[in-house]
Amino acid sequence: MALLRAEEETKGREWFAELEHPVELLVAIGPEETPLAGAGDVDFGAEMVRVCEGLAELGDRVTCRVEDEPDGFPRFPAVSIRPDGRDAGVRYDGLPWGYELGSLVGAIVEAGRAESSLRPDSLATLAELDRNLALDVFVTPT
Amino acid sequence: MLLAYKLSYASERVTATAIEANEFPQLAQEMQVWAVPRIVVDGEPRCAGSAAGQAGGARLKAWDGAVPEPEFLRRVLAT
C-alpha cells in the first residue's frame, strides 16, 4: 500500500524542498510491547522503517537511519526527528499512522526551519524557562 | 502534537514525545489516557481536565484536548 496519496506526496515534496536545514530521522527498532487487541499481525518496526524511508524519499534534505536498540529510547519502534542530525528531544514512539503521519511531517518541516514558527511572545516566554520540561502527548491513529 | 514539538525545537530545556497509546497500553493506563490527545508534563498524570487548566493557579500536570498556542504554553509553564 502506498504511504501517501498522490496529492499528499506532491505537497510533501514541496514542503521538504523548502527545508533550510537537513533533517535526520533516526529510527529505533527493538523489542515491542504487546499492543491492544485489533492491531492484527502488524510488524510495527518494519512498518516504521517503511514510513520513514518513504518520507526521506520526498526530499534530498531528509535522511533516514535505522538502529537496533540505540541508547535513550525506552520504547520501540520510535523515531527521533533531528535537525542537522542533532538530538533536539523530539520523538515519536510507535507507528505514526493515519492523521498522525501529519505530525511527523510537521515535525520534519519545523526541524528544517531556520527560525521557529512559534509566536514571538511564545519564544520570549520560553527563553525565560529555568527548568527542564518533558512533554508526552498521547495519540491514537485516526 | 505539533505545538509540543515546536516548543522542544525552540528550547533546549523542553523535550516532546508523541506516544501511540494503542501500542503502549501499559504506559497509557499509567498516564490515565482515556481521550486523546492527552498531554502529560513530566510524567505526572495528575489534575486532569480542561476545567482545571482554566481555573488559574492550579498546578496542572496533564490535560486532554488541543488548545491554542498561548493557552498551551500557559498550561505547560503552570506545572
Backbone of each chain as ProteinMPNN parsed JSONL, in Angstrom:
{"seq_chain_A": "MALLRAEEETKGREWFAELEHPVELLVAIGPEETPLAGAGDVDFGAEMVRVCEGLAELGDRVTCRVEDEPDGFPRFPAVSIRPDGRDAGVRYDGLPWGYELGSLVGAIVEAGRAESSLRPDSLATLAELDRNLALDVFVTPT", "coords_chain_A": {"N_chain_A": [[0.839, -1.19, 0.0], [0.508, 2.226, -0.811], [2.369, 4.838, 0.763], [1.541, 7.499, 0.853], [-1.131, 9.481, -0.556], [-1.336, 10.645, -3.968], [-1.598, 13.476, -4.121], [-0.849, 14.171, -1.567], [1.771, 13.34, -1.514], [2.879, 15.067, -3.389], [2.543, 17.506, -2.063], [4.13, 17.038, 0.183], [6.646, 16.84, -1.013], [6.939, 19.459, -1.878], [6.991, 20.874, 0.56], [9.268, 19.727, 1.788], [11.215, 20.456, 0.022], [11.683, 23.032, 0.69], [13.099, 23.029, 3.016], [15.422, 24.373, 5.27], [17.427, 23.376, 6.77], [19.183, 20.271, 6.954], [17.457, 17.265, 7.835], [17.444, 14.567, 9.969], [16.032, 11.366, 10.283], [16.079, 9.287, 12.853], [15.553, 6.063, 13.245], [14.503, 3.882, 15.695], [14.596, 0.569, 16.439], [13.424, -2.383, 18.111], [12.691, -4.621, 20.882], [9.2, -5.053, 21.145], [6.216, -3.925, 22.806], [3.193, -5.723, 23.65], [0.577, -4.794, 21.718], [-2.712, -3.211, 22.0], [-5.654, -5.215, 21.504], [-6.676, -5.857, 18.163], [-4.773, -4.771, 16.635], [-3.801, -6.586, 14.92], [-1.581, -8.476, 12.852], [0.565, -6.753, 12.542], [3.822, -5.753, 11.735], [5.345, -3.659, 13.522], [7.856, -2.42, 13.723], [9.061, -2.858, 11.186], [7.219, -1.55, 9.62], [7.488, 1.047, 10.56], [10.063, 1.654, 9.644], [9.554, 1.559, 6.915], [7.756, 3.715, 6.632], [9.358, 5.931, 7.418], [11.557, 5.782, 5.673], [10.157, 6.147, 3.356], [9.279, 8.803, 3.659], [11.746, 10.065, 3.639], [12.42, 9.811, 1.016], [11.127, 11.844, -0.188], [12.468, 14.233, -0.127], [15.652, 15.762, -0.643], [16.944, 16.704, 1.575], [16.148, 15.286, 3.678], [16.917, 12.528, 5.626], [17.196, 9.048, 6.456], [17.94, 6.884, 9.078], [18.553, 3.745, 10.509], [18.596, 2.119, 13.618], [19.356, -0.529, 15.86], [17.968, -0.902, 18.92], [19.055, 1.619, 20.109], [20.727, 3.795, 22.508], [18.819, 5.69, 24.898], [16.239, 5.364, 24.077], [13.285, 4.382, 25.273], [11.16, 2.916, 24.349], [9.968, 0.874, 21.645], [8.793, 0.5, 18.238], [10.451, 3.623, 17.467], [10.956, 7.042, 16.507], [13.37, 9.527, 16.166], [13.436, 12.921, 15.5], [15.658, 14.844, 13.922], [17.216, 17.889, 13.666], [19.819, 18.838, 11.573], [21.015, 16.476, 12.289], [21.142, 16.516, 15.032], [20.201, 15.622, 18.343], [17.324, 16.868, 19.364], [15.477, 16.387, 21.247], [13.019, 15.542, 20.342], [10.588, 13.197, 19.622], [8.865, 10.389, 18.251], [7.029, 7.867, 19.477], [6.118, 4.718, 18.599], [3.986, 3.772, 15.874], [3.41, 6.18, 13.413], [0.533, 6.407, 12.296], [-2.047, 7.074, 9.87], [-3.778, 10.072, 10.468], [-1.833, 10.939, 12.195], [0.506, 10.739, 10.859], [0.804, 13.16, 9.711], [1.689, 14.672, 11.869], [4.302, 13.805, 12.125], [5.354, 14.607, 9.679], [4.986, 17.35, 10.002], [6.753, 17.788, 12.108], [9.185, 17.314, 10.841], [9.225, 19.413, 9.002], [9.263, 21.607, 10.764], [11.671, 21.109, 12.088], [13.429, 21.559, 10.042], [13.425, 24.258, 9.645], [14.935, 27.542, 9.599], [14.193, 29.425, 11.43], [12.078, 29.395, 14.301], [8.583, 28.554, 14.128], [6.938, 29.381, 16.084], [4.973, 31.826, 17.921], [6.221, 35.171, 18.416], [5.897, 36.13, 21.093], [5.588, 33.777, 22.456], [8.088, 32.617, 22.116], [9.633, 34.445, 23.534], [8.695, 34.018, 26.113], [9.414, 31.353, 26.455], [12.174, 31.595, 26.43], [12.746, 32.396, 28.947], [12.45, 30.229, 30.508], [13.375, 28.277, 33.238], [13.77, 25.681, 33.983], [13.831, 22.145, 33.285], [11.552, 20.531, 31.062], [9.437, 17.845, 30.334], [7.425, 16.81, 27.813], [4.817, 14.698, 27.153], [2.784, 13.485, 24.687], [-0.055, 11.814, 24.238], [-1.435, 9.885, 21.684], [-3.67, 8.543, 19.194], [-4.047, 6.427, 16.312], [-5.896, 7.757, 13.635]], "CA_chain_A": [[0.0, 0.0, 0.0], [1.295, 3.449, -0.888], [2.452, 5.589, 2.016], [0.781, 8.747, 0.718], [-1.847, 9.684, -1.805], [-0.532, 11.428, -4.915], [-1.588, 14.892, -3.772], [-0.085, 14.318, -0.322], [3.185, 13.209, -1.87], [3.27, 16.322, -4.035], [2.655, 18.53, -1.016], [5.297, 16.706, 0.979], [7.851, 17.208, -1.765], [7.025, 20.927, -1.864], [7.438, 21.304, 1.895], [10.631, 19.276, 2.07], [12.134, 21.203, -0.851], [11.935, 24.331, 1.316], [13.834, 22.871, 4.277], [16.666, 25.156, 5.308], [18.422, 22.528, 7.426], [18.936, 18.84, 6.784], [16.748, 16.618, 8.95], [17.669, 13.121, 10.015], [15.092, 10.527, 11.021], [16.751, 8.132, 13.442], [14.54, 5.069, 13.601], [14.979, 2.926, 16.693], [13.778, -0.644, 16.491], [13.804, -3.261, 19.208], [11.563, -5.401, 21.417], [7.958, -4.269, 21.176], [5.166, -4.353, 23.721], [2.0, -6.277, 23.019], [-0.392, -3.711, 21.587], [-4.101, -3.537, 22.256], [-6.28, -6.095, 20.516], [-7.136, -5.167, 16.962], [-3.621, -4.33, 15.86], [-3.523, -7.604, 13.919], [-0.226, -9.012, 12.795], [1.422, -5.706, 12.002], [5.214, -5.66, 12.167], [5.431, -2.223, 13.73], [9.201, -1.95, 13.427], [9.251, -2.834, 9.733], [6.35, -0.505, 9.059], [8.107, 2.341, 10.898], [11.169, 1.851, 8.698], [8.96, 1.857, 5.603], [7.209, 5.075, 6.685], [10.426, 6.945, 7.488], [12.292, 5.749, 4.404], [9.271, 6.755, 2.357], [9.333, 10.262, 3.818], [13.079, 10.528, 3.231], [12.471, 9.839, -0.454], [10.423, 13.026, -0.689], [13.319, 15.423, -0.144], [17.083, 15.476, -0.529], [17.459, 17.13, 2.868], [15.641, 14.37, 4.716], [17.577, 11.228, 5.563], [16.681, 8.066, 7.414], [18.935, 5.939, 9.579], [17.896, 2.759, 11.377], [19.487, 1.491, 14.594], [18.734, -1.536, 16.712], [18.029, -0.582, 20.349], [20.021, 2.66, 20.486], [20.55, 4.379, 23.84], [17.919, 6.822, 25.015], [14.904, 5.041, 23.559], [12.679, 3.407, 26.18], [10.099, 2.153, 23.672], [10.227, 0.592, 20.219], [9.681, 1.346, 17.463], [10.362, 5.059, 17.713], [11.785, 7.82, 15.593], [13.847, 10.819, 16.642], [13.483, 13.84, 14.354], [16.867, 15.554, 14.318], [17.74, 18.939, 12.786], [21.277, 18.731, 11.414], [21.478, 15.261, 12.959], [21.265, 16.767, 16.469], [19.05, 15.192, 19.136], [16.673, 18.05, 19.928], [14.475, 15.963, 22.219], [11.728, 15.338, 19.673], [10.489, 11.778, 19.275], [7.551, 9.764, 18.075], [7.092, 6.469, 19.915], [5.019, 3.994, 17.972], [3.853, 3.992, 14.428], [2.559, 7.335, 13.093], [-0.451, 6.008, 11.292], [-3.181, 7.943, 9.542], [-3.652, 11.506, 10.673], [-0.608, 11.22, 12.941], [1.624, 10.888, 9.919], [0.937, 14.609, 9.553], [2.507, 15.188, 12.975], [5.697, 13.517, 11.799], [5.722, 15.524, 8.581], [5.092, 18.682, 10.603], [7.989, 17.846, 12.883], [10.295, 17.427, 9.884], [9.191, 20.777, 8.464], [9.717, 22.53, 11.819], [13.097, 20.85, 12.327], [14.205, 22.078, 8.915], [13.336, 25.718, 9.55], [15.997, 28.338, 10.21], [13.578, 30.126, 12.556], [10.888, 28.738, 14.838], [7.302, 29.092, 13.683], [6.162, 29.835, 17.24], [4.74, 33.265, 18.014], [7.314, 35.86, 19.111], [5.697, 36.205, 22.543], [5.848, 32.433, 22.985], [9.544, 32.439, 22.156], [10.138, 35.27, 24.631], [8.351, 33.319, 27.354], [10.246, 30.138, 26.517], [13.566, 31.97, 26.702], [12.881, 32.611, 30.392], [12.244, 28.945, 31.193], [14.55, 27.995, 34.061], [13.8, 24.281, 34.393], [13.567, 21.227, 32.18], [10.176, 20.045, 30.951], [9.213, 16.705, 29.419], [6.037, 16.763, 27.358], [4.375, 13.471, 26.486], [1.47, 13.671, 24.079], [-0.608, 10.515, 23.833], [-2.257, 9.991, 20.486], [-4.071, 7.268, 18.597], [-4.207, 6.576, 14.869], [-7.27, 8.077, 13.226]], "C_chain_A": [[0.877, 1.243, 0.0], [1.253, 4.195, 0.439], [1.549, 6.81, 1.98], [-0.024, 8.724, -0.572], [-1.029, 10.63, -2.678], [-0.457, 12.893, -4.522], [-0.821, 15.149, -2.48], [1.412, 14.233, -0.611], [3.698, 14.493, -2.52], [3.475, 17.413, -3.001], [3.894, 18.291, -0.164], [6.593, 17.106, 0.285], [8.048, 18.724, -1.768], [7.553, 21.419, -0.519], [8.899, 20.946, 2.131], [11.65, 19.993, 1.172], [12.511, 22.545, -0.236], [12.704, 24.22, 2.625], [15.156, 23.626, 4.203], [17.792, 24.408, 6.005], [18.139, 21.08, 7.047], [18.283, 18.248, 8.029], [16.985, 15.114, 8.863], [16.555, 12.448, 10.818], [15.869, 9.322, 11.536], [15.676, 7.169, 13.939], [15.158, 4.052, 14.551], [14.033, 1.728, 16.697], [14.306, -1.552, 17.589], [12.593, -4.015, 19.694], [10.32, -4.528, 21.573], [7.0, -4.833, 22.213], [4.041, -5.013, 22.931], [0.958, -5.175, 22.925], [-1.796, -4.158, 21.95], [-4.639, -4.44, 21.157], [-6.78, -5.275, 19.33], [-5.984, -4.707, 16.101], [-3.236, -5.359, 14.795], [-2.086, -8.081, 13.978], [0.753, -8.004, 12.222], [2.826, -5.814, 12.589], [5.511, -4.173, 12.306], [6.816, -1.672, 13.375], [9.437, -1.821, 11.926], [8.418, -1.733, 9.089], [6.907, 0.884, 9.36], [9.248, 2.654, 9.938], [10.615, 2.241, 7.326], [8.433, 3.294, 5.555], [8.337, 6.111, 6.608], [11.284, 6.943, 6.217], [11.461, 6.364, 3.285], [9.276, 8.273, 2.449], [10.683, 10.804, 3.347], [13.217, 10.602, 1.709], [11.832, 11.103, -1.033], [11.306, 14.267, -0.751], [14.776, 15.073, 0.074], [17.628, 15.802, 0.859], [16.943, 16.267, 4.016], [16.319, 13.016, 4.535], [17.007, 10.326, 6.653], [17.798, 7.101, 7.788], [18.236, 5.015, 10.571], [18.931, 2.156, 12.313], [18.686, 0.51, 15.446], [19.014, -1.194, 18.174], [19.094, 0.456, 20.697], [19.729, 3.186, 21.886], [19.525, 5.514, 23.782], [16.52, 6.587, 24.49], [14.268, 3.982, 24.464], [11.643, 2.514, 25.519], [10.448, 1.984, 22.199], [8.941, 0.164, 19.525], [9.474, 2.813, 17.834], [11.205, 5.758, 16.657], [12.11, 9.156, 16.244], [14.027, 11.723, 15.43], [14.538, 14.891, 14.642], [17.316, 16.609, 13.306], [19.262, 18.863, 12.74], [21.834, 17.504, 12.14], [21.596, 15.388, 14.464], [20.008, 16.291, 17.197], [18.46, 16.403, 19.843], [15.573, 17.666, 20.918], [13.098, 15.739, 21.642], [11.646, 13.896, 19.175], [9.047, 11.387, 19.031], [7.708, 8.296, 18.426], [5.872, 5.732, 19.386], [4.918, 4.411, 16.521], [2.925, 5.17, 14.129], [1.622, 7.034, 11.935], [-1.435, 7.124, 11.01], [-2.88, 9.414, 9.744], [-2.328, 11.85, 11.364], [0.625, 11.267, 12.05], [1.866, 12.374, 9.663], [1.767, 15.236, 10.667], [3.992, 14.974, 12.688], [6.186, 14.43, 10.672], [5.903, 16.94, 9.126], [6.367, 18.844, 11.412], [9.202, 18.013, 11.96], [10.374, 18.859, 9.352], [9.71, 21.771, 9.505], [11.213, 22.354, 12.082], [13.964, 21.46, 11.234], [14.156, 23.58, 8.755], [14.566, 26.382, 10.164], [15.473, 29.053, 11.453], [12.342, 29.358, 13.012], [9.628, 29.37, 14.261], [6.403, 29.468, 14.857], [5.99, 31.342, 17.21], [5.898, 33.928, 18.764], [7.135, 35.917, 20.628], [5.904, 34.83, 23.187], [7.345, 32.197, 23.117], [10.158, 33.244, 23.301], [9.873, 34.598, 25.974], [9.234, 32.089, 27.532], [11.681, 30.454, 26.894], [13.808, 32.16, 28.197], [12.701, 31.324, 31.186], [13.52, 28.556, 31.948], [14.583, 26.564, 34.581], [13.508, 23.407, 33.174], [12.124, 20.735, 32.222], [10.125, 18.895, 29.954], [7.737, 16.644, 29.069], [5.785, 15.443, 26.657], [2.966, 13.708, 25.955], [0.986, 12.315, 23.587], [-1.596, 10.718, 22.694], [-2.714, 8.59, 20.079], [-4.211, 7.476, 17.099], [-5.656, 6.841, 14.531], [-7.344, 8.078, 11.718]], "O_chain_A": [[1.87, 1.31, 0.724], [0.243, 4.189, 1.144], [0.872, 7.12, 2.96], [0.333, 8.055, -1.541], [-0.141, 11.33, -2.19], [0.614, 13.497, -4.578], [-0.215, 16.207, -2.31], [2.213, 14.962, -0.026], [4.807, 14.945, -2.237], [4.457, 18.154, -3.051], [4.618, 19.228, 0.17], [7.513, 17.638, 0.907], [9.174, 19.214, -1.674], [8.443, 22.267, -0.46], [9.675, 21.768, 2.617], [12.819, 20.116, 1.537], [13.533, 23.131, -0.592], [12.937, 25.234, 3.282], [15.899, 23.535, 3.225], [18.964, 24.752, 5.856], [16.985, 20.704, 6.841], [18.542, 18.696, 9.146], [16.758, 14.485, 7.83], [16.188, 12.91, 11.898], [16.268, 8.449, 10.765], [14.988, 7.434, 14.925], [16.189, 3.445, 14.258], [12.832, 1.864, 16.928], [15.481, -1.496, 17.951], [11.571, -4.057, 19.009], [10.393, -3.406, 22.073], [6.966, -6.036, 22.47], [3.952, -4.877, 21.711], [0.499, -4.672, 23.951], [-2.04, -5.342, 22.18], [-4.147, -4.432, 20.029], [-7.245, -4.146, 19.487], [-6.187, -4.296, 14.959], [-2.457, -5.066, 13.888], [-1.461, -8.082, 15.038], [1.674, -8.374, 11.493], [2.99, -5.95, 13.801], [5.881, -3.509, 11.338], [6.932, -0.591, 12.797], [9.948, -0.805, 11.453], [8.851, -1.075, 8.144], [6.816, 1.789, 8.531], [9.384, 3.787, 9.475], [11.14, 3.137, 6.664], [8.635, 4.004, 4.57], [8.268, 7.054, 5.82], [11.689, 8.006, 5.744], [11.99, 7.017, 2.386], [9.276, 8.956, 1.425], [10.754, 11.869, 2.734], [14.031, 11.363, 1.186], [11.979, 11.394, -2.22], [10.924, 15.258, -1.372], [15.101, 14.196, 0.875], [18.646, 15.25, 1.276], [17.269, 16.501, 5.179], [16.303, 12.434, 3.45], [16.42, 10.789, 7.63], [18.504, 6.575, 6.928], [17.42, 5.463, 11.377], [20.004, 1.735, 11.881], [17.5, 0.707, 15.708], [20.165, -1.197, 18.609], [19.963, 0.175, 21.523], [18.616, 3.041, 22.391], [19.382, 6.198, 22.769], [15.702, 7.506, 24.46], [14.664, 2.817, 24.428], [11.285, 1.469, 26.063], [11.12, 2.819, 21.593], [8.085, -0.465, 20.146], [8.464, 3.187, 18.43], [12.051, 5.146, 16.005], [11.237, 9.825, 16.798], [14.682, 11.35, 14.457], [14.344, 15.742, 15.511], [17.749, 16.264, 12.206], [19.911, 18.827, 13.786], [22.993, 17.498, 12.556], [22.095, 14.475, 15.121], [18.891, 16.523, 16.735], [19.033, 16.905, 20.811], [14.822, 18.528, 21.375], [12.109, 15.745, 22.374], [12.499, 13.43, 18.42], [8.124, 12.006, 19.561], [8.435, 7.564, 17.754], [4.734, 6.087, 19.693], [5.652, 5.267, 16.027], [1.768, 5.16, 14.551], [1.884, 7.36, 10.778], [-1.625, 8.018, 11.834], [-1.874, 9.935, 9.264], [-1.77, 12.925, 11.144], [1.669, 11.781, 12.452], [2.999, 12.792, 9.426], [2.471, 16.22, 10.439], [4.826, 15.836, 12.966], [7.299, 14.953, 10.72], [6.847, 17.642, 8.761], [6.987, 19.908, 11.404], [10.127, 18.763, 12.269], [11.456, 19.44, 9.264], [10.494, 22.664, 9.184], [11.934, 23.333, 12.276], [15.11, 21.835, 11.483], [14.77, 24.13, 7.84], [15.16, 25.869, 11.112], [16.213, 29.264, 12.413], [11.647, 28.746, 12.201], [9.602, 30.559, 13.946], [5.243, 29.832, 14.661], [6.758, 32.053, 16.561], [6.491, 33.314, 19.651], [8.105, 35.768, 21.371], [6.346, 34.738, 24.332], [7.81, 31.643, 24.113], [11.091, 32.783, 23.959], [10.725, 34.609, 26.862], [9.736, 31.822, 28.624], [12.332, 29.678, 27.594], [14.947, 32.091, 28.657], [12.794, 31.337, 32.413], [14.606, 28.511, 31.369], [15.331, 26.256, 35.509], [13.0, 23.887, 32.16], [11.552, 20.548, 33.296], [10.701, 18.97, 28.869], [6.895, 16.445, 29.946], [6.459, 15.108, 25.683], [2.068, 14.091, 26.705], [1.538, 11.743, 22.648], [-2.462, 11.592, 22.734], [-2.198, 7.586, 20.571], [-4.468, 8.596, 16.656], [-6.551, 6.207, 15.09], [-8.409, 8.323, 11.152]]}, "seq_chain_B": "MLLAYKLSYASERVTATAIEANEFPQLAQEMQVWAVPRIVVDGEPRCAGSAAGQAGGARLKAWDGAVPEPEFLRRVLAT", "coords_chain_B": {"N_chain_B": [[-0.025, 17.96, 18.844], [1.986, 18.98, 17.319], [2.543, 21.496, 18.391], [3.835, 20.912, 20.806], [6.145, 19.752, 19.799], [7.214, 21.995, 18.494], [7.815, 23.626, 20.665], [9.848, 22.137, 21.805], [11.849, 22.187, 19.832], [12.39, 24.854, 19.954], [13.429, 25.316, 22.447], [16.064, 24.223, 24.451], [15.511, 23.178, 26.861], [13.209, 21.75, 26.782], [11.64, 18.677, 26.112], [9.861, 16.648, 23.774], [7.569, 14.149, 23.223], [5.657, 12.144, 21.18], [3.332, 9.648, 21.831], [2.105, 6.629, 20.867], [-0.847, 5.518, 21.883], [-2.213, 3.04, 21.699], [-0.244, 1.233, 21.08], [1.323, 1.2, 23.263], [-0.022, 0.233, 25.699], [0.193, -0.206, 28.473], [1.682, 1.921, 29.548], [-0.02, 3.95, 28.727], [-2.209, 3.4, 30.316], [-1.139, 3.851, 32.849], [-0.746, 6.579, 32.663], [-3.253, 7.419, 32.622], [-4.838, 7.637, 30.263], [-7.642, 8.402, 28.674], [-8.768, 9.792, 26.703], [-7.781, 11.374, 23.656], [-5.944, 14.056, 22.048], [-3.806, 13.48, 24.851], [-2.043, 15.361, 27.065], [0.794, 15.118, 28.942], [2.765, 16.32, 31.504], [6.07, 16.059, 32.505], [5.71, 13.391, 33.176], [3.639, 13.152, 34.993], [0.522, 12.305, 35.728], [-1.489, 13.826, 36.994], [-4.288, 15.854, 38.076], [-6.189, 16.215, 35.914], [-7.987, 17.408, 33.012], [-9.687, 19.958, 31.242], [-11.045, 21.926, 32.62], [-9.695, 22.281, 35.003], [-7.422, 23.42, 34.017], [-8.281, 25.883, 33.342], [-8.791, 27.041, 35.658], [-6.943, 28.627, 36.885], [-4.034, 29.138, 38.61], [-4.07, 26.488, 39.401], [-2.022, 23.624, 39.691], [-1.374, 22.265, 37.019], [-0.844, 19.13, 35.627], [-1.484, 17.489, 33.603], [-3.586, 17.285, 30.73], [-6.481, 16.997, 28.607], [-7.001, 17.218, 25.109], [-6.685, 19.492, 22.333], [-5.343, 22.784, 22.43], [-5.148, 26.371, 21.839], [-2.023, 28.025, 20.911], [-1.074, 30.082, 22.847], [-2.471, 29.322, 25.181], [-1.67, 26.69, 25.457], [1.053, 26.998, 26.032], [0.813, 28.433, 28.389], [-0.342, 26.547, 30.078], [1.606, 24.547, 30.082], [3.737, 25.863, 31.329], [2.643, 26.378, 33.757], [2.869, 24.182, 35.288]], "CA_chain_B": [[1.3, 17.365, 18.917], [2.982, 19.825, 16.669], [2.929, 22.574, 19.309], [4.837, 20.363, 21.73], [7.376, 19.638, 19.017], [7.761, 23.34, 18.259], [8.42, 24.073, 21.925], [11.1, 21.416, 22.012], [12.867, 22.712, 18.91], [12.707, 26.238, 20.302], [14.083, 25.39, 23.758], [16.83, 23.031, 24.833], [15.0, 22.684, 28.141], [11.947, 21.038, 26.564], [11.587, 17.516, 25.227], [8.476, 16.359, 23.378], [7.419, 12.804, 22.671], [4.329, 11.61, 20.876], [3.281, 8.233, 22.203], [0.921, 5.999, 20.301], [-1.424, 4.894, 23.079], [-2.599, 1.644, 21.466], [0.947, 0.393, 21.016], [1.933, 1.161, 24.593], [-1.216, 0.322, 26.558], [0.512, -0.159, 29.906], [2.031, 3.303, 29.864], [-1.237, 4.754, 28.561], [-3.041, 3.194, 31.501], [-0.485, 4.555, 33.966], [-0.923, 8.019, 32.471], [-4.701, 7.668, 32.656], [-5.255, 8.118, 28.954], [-9.0, 7.999, 28.302], [-9.09, 10.555, 25.5], [-6.58, 11.898, 23.015], [-4.615, 13.947, 22.625], [-3.619, 13.744, 26.281], [-0.721, 15.942, 27.266], [1.293, 14.845, 30.288], [4.014, 17.048, 31.729], [6.998, 15.428, 33.44], [5.256, 12.063, 33.56], [2.739, 13.238, 36.148], [-0.826, 12.347, 35.151], [-2.456, 14.351, 37.957], [-5.031, 17.087, 37.849], [-6.575, 16.205, 34.515], [-9.227, 18.076, 32.613], [-9.509, 21.336, 30.799], [-11.6, 22.834, 33.615], [-8.622, 22.605, 35.939], [-6.493, 24.306, 33.344], [-8.846, 27.218, 33.255], [-9.101, 27.521, 36.99], [-5.978, 29.632, 37.291], [-3.347, 28.782, 39.837], [-3.989, 25.049, 39.577], [-0.768, 23.083, 39.17], [-1.819, 21.304, 36.036], [0.192, 18.218, 35.168], [-1.957, 16.809, 32.404], [-4.921, 17.669, 30.279], [-6.926, 16.365, 27.361], [-7.525, 18.078, 24.049], [-5.822, 20.519, 21.743], [-5.653, 24.166, 22.802], [-4.323, 27.314, 21.071], [-0.63, 28.157, 21.348], [-0.856, 30.794, 24.12], [-3.008, 28.53, 26.285], [-0.801, 25.514, 25.591], [2.269, 27.437, 26.72], [0.44, 28.795, 29.759], [-0.551, 25.315, 30.848], [2.897, 23.873, 30.254], [4.569, 26.601, 32.278], [1.964, 26.422, 35.05], [3.083, 22.921, 36.007]], "C_chain_B": [[2.366, 18.302, 18.412], [3.441, 20.963, 17.577], [4.008, 22.097, 20.283], [6.176, 20.224, 21.018], [8.028, 21.009, 18.816], [8.436, 23.876, 19.515], [9.776, 23.413, 22.136], [12.2, 21.928, 21.082], [13.304, 24.117, 19.304], [13.457, 26.358, 21.623], [14.814, 24.101, 24.07], [16.337, 22.436, 26.138], [13.743, 21.82, 27.985], [12.172, 19.818, 25.673], [10.121, 17.208, 24.94], [8.428, 14.994, 22.704], [5.95, 12.52, 22.393], [4.367, 10.126, 21.191], [1.967, 7.642, 21.695], [0.294, 5.098, 21.376], [-1.766, 3.42, 22.872], [-1.402, 0.702, 21.446], [1.623, 0.249, 22.375], [0.832, 1.269, 25.643], [-0.907, 0.415, 28.042], [0.85, 1.269, 30.329], [0.795, 4.203, 29.748], [-2.153, 4.61, 29.764], [-2.454, 3.924, 32.699], [-0.703, 6.06, 33.884], [-2.394, 8.405, 32.321], [-5.224, 8.275, 31.351], [-6.629, 7.545, 28.622], [-9.443, 8.731, 27.043], [-7.778, 11.086, 24.925], [-6.904, 13.184, 22.245], [-4.637, 14.211, 24.124], [-2.186, 14.209, 26.476], [-0.334, 15.744, 28.727], [2.643, 15.523, 30.444], [4.827, 16.344, 32.807], [6.478, 14.098, 33.982], [4.333, 12.038, 34.75], [1.307, 13.381, 35.653], [-1.874, 12.947, 36.078], [-3.203, 15.569, 37.424], [-5.459, 17.223, 36.391], [-7.806, 17.053, 34.254], [-9.024, 19.526, 32.285], [-10.045, 22.323, 31.829], [-10.522, 23.24, 34.615], [-7.643, 23.581, 35.313], [-6.992, 25.729, 33.273], [-9.078, 27.83, 34.625], [-8.143, 28.61, 37.455], [-5.338, 29.224, 38.602], [-3.247, 27.288, 40.073], [-2.686, 24.538, 38.974], [-1.116, 21.922, 38.25], [-0.655, 20.429, 35.587], [-0.215, 17.492, 33.899], [-3.316, 17.352, 32.011], [-5.212, 16.971, 28.958], [-7.361, 17.433, 26.365], [-6.525, 19.135, 23.588], [-6.294, 21.898, 22.193], [-4.762, 25.094, 21.981], [-2.944, 27.527, 21.711], [-0.46, 28.922, 22.672], [-1.339, 29.993, 25.327], [-2.147, 27.29, 26.525], [0.442, 25.886, 26.401], [1.95, 27.789, 28.174], [0.298, 27.542, 30.616], [0.77, 24.598, 31.108], [3.717, 24.562, 31.338], [3.932, 26.672, 33.659], [2.207, 25.165, 35.862], [4.157, 23.087, 37.053]], "O_chain_B": [[3.462, 18.415, 18.961], [4.607, 21.353, 17.534], [4.978, 22.809, 20.544], [7.22, 20.547, 21.584], [9.242, 21.156, 18.952], [9.494, 24.5, 19.444], [10.728, 24.049, 22.588], [13.348, 22.082, 21.499], [14.432, 24.528, 19.031], [14.061, 27.395, 21.894], [14.246, 23.014, 23.965], [16.702, 21.313, 26.487], [13.271, 21.229, 28.956], [12.807, 19.908, 24.622], [9.248, 17.476, 25.766], [9.151, 14.727, 21.744], [5.106, 12.644, 23.28], [5.328, 9.434, 20.854], [0.878, 8.095, 22.046], [0.843, 4.053, 21.725], [-1.616, 2.626, 23.8], [-1.529, -0.483, 21.756], [2.387, -0.686, 22.613], [0.752, 2.253, 26.379], [-1.653, 1.041, 28.794], [0.359, 1.758, 31.347], [0.591, 5.102, 30.565], [-2.797, 5.571, 30.184], [-3.182, 4.544, 33.474], [-0.829, 6.734, 34.906], [-2.735, 9.529, 31.954], [-5.941, 9.275, 31.344], [-6.765, 6.357, 28.328], [-10.402, 8.318, 26.391], [-6.787, 11.223, 25.643], [-8.049, 13.371, 21.831], [-5.39, 15.057, 24.607], [-1.238, 13.523, 26.092], [-1.058, 16.158, 29.633], [3.548, 15.333, 29.632], [4.321, 16.067, 33.894], [6.776, 13.726, 35.117], [4.241, 11.029, 35.449], [0.912, 14.458, 35.205], [-3.051, 12.607, 35.959], [-2.791, 16.21, 36.458], [-5.138, 18.206, 35.722], [-8.566, 17.371, 35.169], [-8.282, 20.238, 32.962], [-9.553, 23.448, 31.909], [-10.447, 24.399, 35.024], [-7.102, 24.457, 35.987], [-6.205, 26.669, 33.158], [-9.502, 28.979, 34.746], [-8.487, 29.42, 38.315], [-6.031, 28.992, 39.593], [-2.417, 26.852, 40.872], [-2.289, 24.958, 37.887], [-1.146, 20.762, 38.659], [0.4, 20.939, 35.211], [0.633, 16.939, 33.199], [-4.09, 17.816, 32.85], [-4.324, 16.436, 28.295], [-8.003, 18.419, 26.727], [-5.662, 19.593, 24.338], [-7.493, 22.146, 22.321], [-3.727, 24.661, 21.475], [-2.738, 27.246, 22.892], [0.25, 28.435, 23.551], [-0.69, 29.987, 26.374], [-1.927, 26.894, 27.669], [0.829, 25.179, 27.331], [2.725, 27.479, 29.078], [0.772, 27.5, 31.751], [1.02, 24.108, 32.209], [4.324, 23.895, 32.175], [4.611, 26.994, 34.635], [1.788, 25.09, 37.018], [4.48, 22.135, 37.763]]}, "name": "protein", "num_of_chains": 2, "seq": "MALLRAEEETKGREWFAELEHPVELLVAIGPEETPLAGAGDVDFGAEMVRVCEGLAELGDRVTCRVEDEPDGFPRFPAVSIRPDGRDAGVRYDGLPWGYELGSLVGAIVEAGRAESSLRPDSLATLAELDRNLALDVFVTPTMLLAYKLSYASERVTATAIEANEFPQLAQEMQVWAVPRIVVDGEPRCAGSAAGQAGGARLKAWDGAVPEPEFLRRVLAT"}
